[in-house]
Amino acid sequence: MGKLILKDCFIEVDGEELSDHVSSVEVQLSKQEIDTTNLGGDGRERAHGLKDDQFTLNFQQNYDAESVDATLYPLWDEEQEFTVRVRPKSVDVGPSNPEYSGTCILLSYSPVSGDVGALSTTSVTFHAQREGISRATAAAPAPTPTPTE
């Protein structure tokens, strides 16, 4: 059975591909734990609550136009929702290369971080809104063109 070594992930934040500035990625799918234990049992019972998914990315900081800071700062400052998309490989979406995506918000951002003489990095957590993070194994269909008169 094959194993995957992460070397060529696809990372997109608000339409900007930032894969070449990411040193680690984590897609965390989580649901709130609801305790439903009652007096009729010998142990705890639990139910799934609301989703609380998130993406955690460690960026190698860059202040050039259309790069890390130019993408992240406005998302934090303007308090806008945006889409994050992550795939294990940079090739097209497919059964062996699922895409995880979600509508997210950025609540905390450290634009300058690092030790003297070290690479400037920033760790960012994107919190998924409402429906959480979805998983796709096929590319979205192209929009159907409207006929012209």
C-alpha positions as CSV (number, residue, x, y, z in Angstrom):
1,M,0.0,0.0,0.0
2,G,1.4,3.4,-1.0
3,K,2.1,6.2,1.4
4,L,2.0,9.9,0.7
5,I,4.9,12.2,1.4
6,L,3.6,15.8,1.4
7,K,5.8,17.7,-1.1
8,D,3.5,19.4,-3.5
9,C,0.3,20.5,-1.8
10,F,-2.1,22.9,-3.3
11,I,-3.1,25.8,-1.0
12,E,-5.4,28.6,-2.0
13,V,-6.6,31.5,0.2
14,D,-9.2,33.9,-1.2
15,G,-8.3,32.9,-4.8
16,E,-4.6,33.4,-4.3
17,E,-2.4,30.3,-4.6
18,L,0.2,30.4,-1.8
19,S,1.4,26.8,-1.9
20,D,5.1,27.9,-2.4
21,H,5.0,29.8,0.9
22,V,3.5,27.1,3.2
23,S,5.7,24.9,5.3
24,S,3.0,22.9,7.0
25,V,-0.7,22.4,6.7
26,E,-3.4,20.8,8.8
27,V,-7.1,20.3,7.9
28,Q,-8.9,19.7,11.2
29,L,-12.5,18.3,11.0
30,S,-14.1,18.5,14.4
31,K,-17.6,18.3,16.0
32,Q,-18.7,19.5,19.4
33,E,-19.1,16.7,21.9
34,I,-22.5,16.7,23.5
35,D,-22.8,14.7,26.7
36,T,-26.1,12.7,26.6
37,T,-25.4,10.4,29.6
38,N,-28.4,9.5,31.6
39,L,-29.2,7.4,34.7
40,G,-30.0,4.3,32.7
41,G,-26.4,3.3,31.7
42,D,-23.1,2.2,33.2
43,G,-21.0,4.7,31.2
44,R,-21.0,7.9,29.3
45,E,-23.0,8.6,26.1
46,R,-22.1,11.2,23.6
47,A,-23.7,12.8,20.5
48,H,-22.2,14.8,17.7
49,G,-22.8,18.5,18.0
50,L,-22.0,21.4,15.7
51,K,-19.0,21.3,13.3
52,D,-16.0,23.4,14.4
53,D,-13.6,22.8,11.4
54,Q,-10.4,24.7,10.7
55,F,-7.4,25.0,8.5
56,T,-4.0,25.7,10.2
57,L,-1.2,26.9,7.9
58,N,2.4,27.8,8.7
59,F,3.4,30.5,6.1
60,Q,6.9,31.6,5.2
61,Q,6.2,35.4,5.4
62,N,6.5,37.5,2.3
63,Y,5.4,41.2,1.8
64,D,5.4,41.3,-2.0
65,A,2.2,42.1,-3.9
66,E,-0.1,39.1,-4.3
67,S,1.8,37.2,-1.6
68,V,1.3,36.2,2.0
69,D,0.9,39.5,3.8
70,A,-0.9,41.2,0.9
71,T,-3.4,38.3,1.0
72,L,-3.8,37.8,4.8
73,Y,-3.8,41.3,6.2
74,P,-6.9,42.6,4.3
75,L,-8.8,39.4,5.2
76,W,-8.1,40.1,8.9
77,D,-8.6,43.9,8.7
78,E,-11.8,43.9,6.6
79,E,-13.4,41.0,8.5
80,Q,-14.5,39.4,5.3
81,E,-15.4,35.8,4.7
82,F,-13.3,34.0,2.0
83,T,-12.6,30.5,0.6
84,V,-9.7,28.3,1.5
85,R,-8.9,25.3,-0.6
86,V,-6.4,22.5,0.2
87,R,-5.4,19.4,-1.8
88,P,-2.6,16.9,-0.9
89,K,-1.2,17.2,-4.4
90,S,-1.2,20.2,-6.8
91,V,-2.8,18.1,-9.6
92,D,-6.5,18.1,-10.4
93,V,-9.1,17.1,-7.9
94,G,-9.9,13.4,-8.0
95,P,-10.6,10.3,-5.9
96,S,-6.9,10.0,-5.0
97,N,-6.5,13.8,-4.6
98,P,-9.5,15.2,-2.6
99,E,-10.0,18.9,-2.2
100,Y,-11.0,20.2,1.2
101,S,-12.6,23.7,1.1
102,G,-14.6,26.0,3.3
103,T,-15.8,29.5,3.7
104,C,-13.6,30.9,6.5
105,I,-12.8,33.9,8.7
106,L,-9.4,35.1,10.0
107,L,-9.6,36.1,13.7
108,S,-5.9,36.4,14.5
109,Y,-2.8,37.3,12.4
110,S,0.8,37.9,13.4
111,P,2.3,39.8,10.3
112,V,5.8,39.9,11.8
113,S,7.2,36.9,13.8
114,G,10.5,35.2,14.2
115,D,13.9,35.1,15.9
116,V,17.0,37.0,14.9
117,G,18.7,35.5,11.8
118,A,15.7,33.1,11.3
119,L,13.1,32.7,8.6
120,S,10.1,34.9,9.2
121,T,7.1,32.7,9.6
122,T,3.5,33.1,10.7
123,S,1.0,30.4,11.8
124,V,-2.6,31.2,10.8
125,T,-5.8,29.4,11.7
126,F,-8.7,29.8,9.4
127,H,-12.0,29.0,11.1
128,A,-14.7,27.5,8.8
129,Q,-18.1,29.0,9.0
130,R,-21.6,27.4,9.0
131,E,-21.3,24.2,7.0
132,G,-17.7,23.6,7.9
133,I,-15.1,22.1,5.6
134,S,-16.3,20.0,2.6
135,R,-14.5,17.3,0.7
136,A,-14.7,16.9,-3.0
137,T,-13.3,14.1,-5.2
138,A,-14.4,15.5,-8.5
139,A,-13.8,18.9,-10.1
140,A,-16.8,21.2,-10.1
141,P,-18.6,21.3,-13.4
142,A,-18.0,24.2,-15.7
143,P,-20.8,26.7,-15.8
144,T,-23.2,26.3,-18.7
145,P,-22.9,29.1,-21.2
146,T,-26.1,31.1,-21.7
147,P,-27.4,31.3,-25.3
148,T,-27.0,34.7,-27.0
149,E,-29.9,36.2,-28.9
